Amino acid sequence: MRTARVPFCLALLAALGAPLAASAQKYPDKPIRMIVAFPTGASHILALLVAEKLRDALGQGVVPDFRPGAGGNVAHELAAKAPADGYTLLLTSGSITISPSLYPKLSYDTFRDFTPISNLASVPNVMIVHPSVPAKTLGELVKLARSMPGKLNYGSGGFGSGSQLGSELFMSLAAVRITHVPYKGAAIAMTAMLSGEVDMVTSTVPATIPYVNAGRIRALAVMAPQRVSALRSVPTTAEAGMPELVVMTWYGMFAPANVRSEVVERINGELAKILRAPDVVGQLNKVELDPTPGTPAEFAKFVRVEHDRWARVIKAANIKGE
């Protein structure tokens, strides 16, 4: 009698386990919320494109939920508190690696509360000066700044912004002192540059192209490993003698911590196919975004390297978040 129960019990366990296995294989079986940290610019275009293509690939709605504010921290905090069920994703920028060094009392931890899924795309920054600045190359700017410590100034989008960090990294590597002039946003800093109010700005390539082409600003070096097609005549920082001066604005996909590994692998795999598709590459290239898919492990390592690099810059320059 007891022997006869064994097959029955095994059959019962198999029957109970079958719905669970089927449920895991069906992921997703309802719409996915994709929290987006920034509402405008390249991140907006990237978010809409990724949402559309993921929807087609997964057979479920992927709904962008734009939650700007506090340098991305509003979105980060919201995503960190979401259920770890695979139905909440976070599309954000490198701010998620920078904020911990700027804001010591964050309600989330970049490494404890998130699961890196994939890098998505990046756009290089470029160092620009007003035409009145008598420096035609990066080397000449270094010599000029050394000859008049603190006399030159640079504009930024505010304390802790990418434009400040890029300029601070330059000053650290070049051993020069240039005065910081913070503004409430990168667009305002660019306006100040155009008017001659500031001498130098670190900005993303797309924001500078029309002004460089019109001769209203001078691009000294692209802060990237390779030249960019839109500014083909502008050398890279490595070509200008400063190979460590690489500043890329990047975007990546995360999920709350403890999301099942099969969900991470599914999303990562679909993103890799999407970001390698010719039509997607073409659309992103139009806004100077370069698709950068990779594995979750590669992205996790990249996030740690970015955090550590900018933490050193922030500490050395004693930068505090606003």
C-alpha positions as CSV (number, residue, x, y, z in Angstrom):
1,M,0.0,0.0,0.0
2,R,2.8,2.4,1.0
3,T,4.7,1.4,-2.2
4,A,1.7,2.3,-4.3
5,R,1.6,5.8,-2.8
6,V,5.0,6.7,-4.1
7,P,4.2,6.9,-7.8
8,F,1.0,8.8,-6.9
9,C,2.9,11.3,-4.8
10,L,5.4,11.8,-7.5
11,A,2.7,12.3,-10.0
12,L,1.0,14.8,-7.7
13,L,4.2,16.8,-7.2
14,A,4.8,16.9,-11.0
15,A,1.3,18.1,-11.6
16,L,1.6,20.9,-9.0
17,G,5.0,21.9,-10.4
18,A,3.8,22.0,-14.0
19,P,1.9,25.3,-13.7
20,L,4.9,26.9,-12.0
21,A,7.2,25.8,-14.8
22,A,4.7,26.9,-17.4
23,S,4.3,30.3,-15.7
24,A,8.1,30.9,-15.8
25,Q,8.3,30.0,-19.5
26,K,5.4,32.3,-20.3
27,Y,7.1,35.4,-19.0
28,P,6.0,38.0,-19.7
29,D,2.2,37.4,-19.4
30,K,1.3,41.0,-18.6
31,P,2.5,44.5,-19.5
32,I,5.9,45.7,-18.3
33,R,6.5,49.1,-16.8
34,M,9.7,50.8,-17.8
35,I,10.6,53.7,-15.5
36,V,12.7,56.3,-17.4
37,A,14.9,58.6,-15.4
38,F,15.0,61.5,-17.9
39,P,12.1,62.9,-20.0
40,T,13.8,64.6,-23.0
41,G,16.7,64.4,-25.4
42,A,18.5,61.2,-26.4
43,S,17.1,59.2,-23.4
44,H,13.5,60.0,-24.5
45,I,14.2,58.8,-28.1
46,L,16.0,55.7,-26.8
47,A,13.2,54.8,-24.3
48,L,10.4,55.0,-26.9
49,L,12.4,53.0,-29.4
50,V,13.4,50.3,-26.9
51,A,9.8,50.1,-25.6
52,E,8.4,49.6,-29.1
53,K,10.9,46.9,-30.1
54,L,10.6,45.1,-26.7
55,R,6.9,45.0,-27.1
56,D,7.2,43.4,-30.5
57,A,9.7,40.9,-29.2
58,L,8.0,39.9,-26.0
59,G,4.4,40.1,-27.1
60,Q,3.4,42.3,-24.2
61,G,3.1,46.0,-23.7
62,V,6.2,47.8,-22.5
63,V,5.0,51.2,-21.1
64,P,7.5,54.0,-20.6
65,D,6.9,55.8,-17.3
66,F,8.9,59.0,-17.4
67,R,9.9,60.0,-13.8
68,P,12.4,62.9,-14.0
69,G,13.8,64.8,-11.1
70,A,16.8,65.0,-8.7
71,G,19.3,64.0,-11.3
72,G,17.6,60.6,-11.8
73,N,17.2,59.8,-8.2
74,V,13.3,60.0,-8.3
75,A,13.2,57.2,-10.9
76,H,16.0,55.3,-9.1
77,E,14.1,55.3,-5.8
78,L,10.9,54.3,-7.4
79,A,12.5,51.4,-9.2
80,A,14.4,50.2,-6.1
81,K,11.1,49.8,-4.3
82,A,9.3,47.9,-7.1
83,P,8.5,44.2,-6.8
84,A,11.3,41.9,-8.1
85,D,9.0,40.1,-10.5
86,G,10.4,41.2,-13.9
87,Y,7.5,43.6,-14.6
88,T,9.4,46.8,-13.6
89,L,12.5,47.9,-15.5
90,L,14.6,51.0,-15.1
91,L,16.2,52.9,-18.0
92,T,18.7,55.4,-16.7
93,S,22.0,57.0,-17.3
94,G,25.4,57.0,-15.7
95,S,23.8,59.1,-12.9
96,I,23.1,55.9,-11.1
97,T,26.8,55.4,-10.6
98,I,27.5,59.0,-9.8
99,S,24.7,59.8,-7.3
100,P,26.1,57.7,-4.4
101,S,29.2,59.8,-4.3
102,L,27.2,63.1,-4.4
103,Y,24.4,62.2,-2.0
104,P,25.4,60.3,1.1
105,K,21.8,59.8,2.3
106,L,20.2,58.2,-0.7
107,S,17.3,55.9,0.0
108,Y,18.7,53.3,-2.4
109,D,22.0,51.5,-3.0
110,T,23.1,51.2,-6.6
111,F,24.7,47.8,-6.0
112,R,22.3,46.3,-3.4
113,D,19.0,47.4,-4.9
114,F,19.4,46.8,-8.6
115,T,20.2,44.0,-11.1
116,P,22.2,45.3,-14.1
117,I,20.6,43.9,-17.3
118,S,22.4,45.6,-20.2
119,N,24.2,48.7,-21.4
120,L,22.1,50.2,-24.1
121,A,23.8,53.1,-25.9
122,S,26.3,55.9,-25.4
123,V,27.1,59.3,-26.8
124,P,30.6,60.9,-26.5
125,N,31.2,64.3,-25.0
126,V,33.3,67.0,-26.5
127,M,35.4,69.8,-25.0
128,I,34.5,73.2,-26.5
129,V,35.7,76.7,-26.0
130,H,34.4,80.1,-27.0
131,P,36.1,81.5,-30.2
132,S,37.6,84.3,-28.1
133,V,39.8,81.8,-26.2
134,P,43.2,81.7,-27.9
135,A,43.5,77.9,-27.9
136,K,43.1,75.9,-31.1
137,T,44.0,72.5,-29.6
138,L,43.7,70.7,-26.3
139,G,47.4,71.1,-25.7
140,E,47.2,74.8,-26.2
141,L,44.3,75.0,-23.7
142,V,46.5,73.2,-21.1
143,K,49.3,75.7,-21.7
144,L,47.0,78.6,-21.6
145,A,45.4,77.5,-18.3
146,R,48.7,76.8,-16.7
147,S,49.9,80.3,-17.6
148,M,46.9,82.0,-15.9
149,P,45.7,79.7,-13.0
150,G,42.0,80.4,-12.2
151,K,41.5,83.1,-14.8
152,L,39.7,80.9,-17.3
153,N,36.3,79.6,-16.4
154,Y,34.1,76.7,-17.4
155,G,30.3,76.4,-17.4
156,S,28.3,73.3,-16.3
157,G,24.8,72.1,-15.9
158,G,25.2,72.3,-12.1
159,F,27.1,70.7,-9.2
160,G,27.6,67.0,-9.9
161,S,26.4,67.2,-13.5
162,G,28.3,65.3,-16.2
163,S,29.5,68.6,-17.6
164,Q,31.2,69.5,-14.3
165,L,32.7,66.0,-13.8
166,G,34.1,66.0,-17.3
167,S,35.8,69.4,-16.8
168,E,37.0,68.4,-13.4
169,L,38.6,65.2,-14.8
170,F,40.3,67.3,-17.4
171,M,41.7,69.7,-14.8
172,S,42.9,66.8,-12.7
173,L,44.7,65.1,-15.6
174,A,46.2,68.3,-16.9
175,A,47.1,69.7,-13.5
176,V,45.4,73.0,-14.2
177,R,42.9,75.3,-12.3
178,I,39.9,76.7,-14.1
179,T,37.0,78.4,-12.3
180,H,33.7,76.6,-12.2
181,V,30.5,78.6,-13.1
182,P,27.4,76.4,-12.4
183,Y,24.1,76.9,-14.2
184,K,20.7,75.3,-13.7
185,G,21.0,72.9,-16.6
186,A,23.2,72.1,-19.5
187,A,21.2,74.1,-22.0
188,I,21.7,77.3,-19.9
189,A,25.4,76.6,-19.7
190,M,25.5,76.2,-23.5
191,T,23.7,79.6,-23.9
192,A,26.4,81.1,-21.6
193,M,29.1,79.7,-23.7
194,L,27.5,81.1,-26.9
195,S,27.4,84.5,-25.4
196,G,31.0,84.4,-24.2
197,E,30.0,84.4,-20.6
198,V,32.1,81.3,-20.0
199,D,35.3,80.2,-21.7
200,M,34.8,76.4,-21.8
201,V,32.1,73.7,-21.5
202,T,32.1,69.9,-21.6
203,S,29.0,68.9,-23.6
204,T,27.5,65.9,-25.5
205,V,28.3,65.9,-29.2
206,P,24.7,66.3,-30.4
207,A,24.2,69.5,-28.4
208,T,27.3,71.1,-30.0
209,I,27.1,70.1,-33.7
210,P,25.1,73.0,-35.0
211,Y,27.2,75.6,-33.1
212,V,30.5,74.0,-34.1
213,N,29.5,73.9,-37.8
214,A,28.3,77.6,-37.6
215,G,31.6,78.7,-36.1
216,R,30.0,79.9,-32.9
217,I,32.1,77.6,-30.7
218,R,35.3,75.7,-31.2
219,A,35.6,72.0,-30.5
220,L,39.0,71.0,-29.2
221,A,38.7,67.3,-28.7
222,V,36.1,64.5,-28.6
223,M,36.3,62.7,-25.3
224,A,35.9,59.2,-26.7
225,P,38.1,56.4,-28.0
226,Q,37.2,57.1,-31.6
227,R,36.3,60.1,-33.7
228,V,32.7,60.8,-34.5
229,S,31.3,61.2,-38.0
230,A,29.5,64.4,-37.2
231,L,32.7,66.1,-36.1
232,R,35.1,64.2,-38.3
233,S,37.9,66.9,-38.2
234,V,37.9,67.0,-34.4
235,P,40.6,64.8,-32.8
236,T,40.0,62.5,-29.9
237,T,41.5,63.2,-26.5
238,A,43.9,60.3,-27.0
239,E,45.1,61.9,-30.3
240,A,45.5,65.1,-28.4
241,G,47.7,63.5,-25.8
242,M,45.2,62.7,-23.0
243,P,44.0,59.1,-23.5
244,E,42.5,58.9,-20.0
245,L,40.2,61.8,-20.7
246,V,37.3,59.7,-21.9
247,V,33.8,60.9,-20.9
248,M,30.8,59.1,-22.4
249,T,27.2,59.8,-21.5
250,W,25.7,56.3,-21.4
251,Y,22.3,54.6,-20.9
252,G,21.5,51.2,-19.4
253,M,18.7,48.9,-18.3
254,F,18.3,47.7,-14.8
255,A,15.7,45.7,-12.8
256,P,15.1,45.6,-9.0
257,A,17.4,43.3,-7.1
258,N,16.7,39.6,-6.9
259,V,14.8,39.4,-10.2
260,R,15.0,35.8,-11.5
261,S,18.0,35.0,-13.6
262,E,15.9,33.7,-16.5
263,V,14.1,37.0,-16.7
264,V,17.3,38.9,-16.8
265,E,18.7,36.7,-19.5
266,R,15.5,37.0,-21.5
267,I,15.4,40.8,-21.4
268,N,19.2,40.9,-22.1
269,G,18.9,38.6,-25.1
270,E,16.0,40.6,-26.6
271,L,17.9,43.9,-26.1
272,A,21.0,42.5,-27.7
273,K,19.0,41.6,-30.9
274,I,17.2,44.9,-30.9
275,L,20.3,47.0,-30.5
276,R,22.1,45.1,-33.3
277,A,19.2,45.4,-35.8
278,P,20.2,47.7,-38.7
279,D,17.0,49.9,-38.5
280,V,17.6,50.5,-34.8
281,V,21.3,51.3,-35.3
282,G,20.3,53.7,-38.0
283,Q,17.7,55.5,-35.9
284,L,20.1,55.8,-32.9
285,N,23.0,57.0,-35.0
286,K,20.8,59.9,-36.3
287,V,20.9,61.3,-32.7
288,E,24.6,60.3,-32.3
289,L,23.8,57.4,-30.0
290,D,26.0,54.3,-30.4
291,P,24.3,51.0,-29.5
292,T,26.4,49.2,-26.9
293,P,24.8,45.8,-26.0
294,G,26.5,43.3,-23.8
295,T,26.0,40.6,-21.2
296,P,24.7,41.3,-17.7
297,A,28.1,40.4,-16.2
298,E,29.8,42.9,-18.5
299,F,27.4,45.6,-17.6
300,A,27.7,44.9,-13.9
301,K,31.5,45.2,-14.2
302,F,31.1,48.4,-16.2
303,V,28.8,50.0,-13.6
304,R,31.3,49.3,-10.8
305,V,34.2,50.8,-12.8
306,E,32.2,53.9,-13.6
307,H,31.2,54.3,-10.0
308,D,34.8,54.0,-8.7
309,R,36.2,56.4,-11.4
310,W,33.7,59.2,-10.7
311,A,33.9,58.7,-7.0
312,R,37.6,59.5,-7.2
313,V,36.9,62.7,-9.2
314,I,34.1,63.8,-6.9
315,K,36.2,63.3,-3.8
316,A,39.3,65.0,-5.2
317,A,37.3,68.1,-6.3
318,N,35.1,68.0,-3.1
319,I,31.9,68.2,-5.2
320,K,28.6,68.1,-3.3
321,G,25.2,67.4,-4.9
322,E,22.6,70.1,-4.9
